Amino acid sequence: GTPAFMAPEVALGHPADSRADVYGVGTLIFFMLMGHPPAHPWHQQLPDTLPRDLEHVLARCLAVSPEQRYADAGALAAGLGALK
């Protein structure tokens, strides 16, 4: 994988599950919005015009701790589907 798009646990060589894929999707969404991968602290790089609901979805995708992310792609899809 590309380091800038890798979940932290993957980059550290720890076991990964579907939440690592959720992190990867979050990095792709961020890249599509901003034109570059997220960097720490990524939330300070977002424009003020970004809807809060979308920022919340990104925060769940890009959480450092896997336990704070969506459990899988289905849960992420539901979060995206709930955007207004």
CORCOR-V509607 format. One record per helix or strand of 2 or more residues. SS is the DSSP state (alpha for helix, beta for strand). FROM is the first residue (numbers start at 1). LEN is the number of residues. If there is no record, write none. Layout:
# CORCOR-V509607
SS:FROM:LEN, SS:FROM:LEN
This chain:
# CORCOR-V509607
alpha:3:3, alpha:8:4, alpha:18:17, alpha:42:4, alpha:52:10, alpha:66:3, alpha:73:9
